[in-house]
Amino acid sequence: MDINKTAKKIVSNNEVLVVCGIGGSYLGAKTVIDALTNNFKSEFKIIYLGTSLSEDEIIEALDYLKDKEFAVNVISKSGTTLETALIFRFLKNLLEKKYGAEARSRIIVTTDEFSGGLRELSIEKEYKTYFIPSDIGGRYSVFTPVGLLPIAASGLDIDEFIKGARLASKDLKEVSIEKNLAYQYALYRYINYINGKSVELFVNYNPKLESLNEWWKQLFGESEGKNGKGLFPASSIFPKDLHSLGQFIQDGSKILFETIISFNKPGNLMVEKIGNNFDGLNYLSSKSVSEINKNIKIGTAKAHFKGSVNNLIIEVDKRDEKGLGYLLYFLMKSCVISSYLLGVNPFDQPGVELYKKEVFEIMNKKQ
């Protein structure tokens, strides 16, 4: 696969890959990379820019990169997305100052195949280019070069990732709701919605899955939130947030229900018995941290249900490339079905376009 070849070249010539994009242009890749790589061991770094226009972040990032061997993967279908395009200007300028003509070989473009400013620039400069299928929006693009190139550069197996998605595609073609898990999740959400719930809290028990929370929020928020309809997608990492939001979830206003993601993981880190038992935790000896975390998950779900907070646990067999591929496809399929239950188009985002229009009008007035 050409993407694997490009990824190997990036890694062999650089210390850092900058993924320059916003929303679906980076969240899918970041979800998989964060979930499956060890940041404490990785010598090759992937950083994400183009998600904000904070001067502090931009200045600090450019200062960091000037002393590093780095490449840039800029991702934008139009090439004119404000945040991404502006940050790419700074990155392109730094690359050209640092490497001269060689800068061209350190820029990889992922954009529309037929039109757009970034497409024109890639032709002019002869950048390595990958295309975003015209009928796939950013939040559904993780199985295209948008997600696959950064994931491959991180050292993960994109063939296994795609294999997981293909398996999910096969499984989720079942027309029977009794057999189709995507239909069941969509219906669970819809029943909560029509019964007065306005917020879905998407919960993970592993901070390595925090980017999954962010990807899920964009997927469902941008797909469903139209025509005065839709659930507000919120997320938490437990047990951390049980010590901040737990009181509200248990006893506060009954506006939400929970969806809990659970990866089956064998326990490797065991609790050992200590002599003075100063913390009173010897009763946990011979248990693994994973087992304890699972018990917290089950106990919390029971407590919240008693507090009139409905919850559903989605279990995934293994946290690996295939498992993530299956899960992300499952969530996208569920999102489409859920949107159709609401009677909205899951593939457009008119509200986002309106905010852009207002921003450009303000900036034009100041010119």
Buried (B, 14 or more C-beta within 10 A) or exposed (E): EEBBEBBEBBBEEBBBBBBBBBBBBBBBBBBBBBBBBEEEEEEBBBBBBBBEEEEEEBEEBBEEBEEEEBBBBBBBBBBEBBBBBEBBEBBBEBBBEBBEEEBBBBBBBBBBEEEBBBBEBBEEEEBBBBBBBEEBBBBBBBBBBBBBBBBBBBBBBBBBBBBBBBBBBEBBEEEEEEEBBBBBBBBBBBEBBEEEBBBBBBBBBBEBBBBBBBBBBBBBBBBBBBEEEBBBBBBBBBEEBBEEBBEEBBEEEEBBBBBBBBBEBEBEEEBEEEEEEEEEEBEBEEBBBBBBBBEBBEEBBEBBEEEEBBBBEBEBEBBBBBBBBBBBBBBBBBBBBBBEBBEBBBBEBEEEEEEEEEEEEEEEEEE
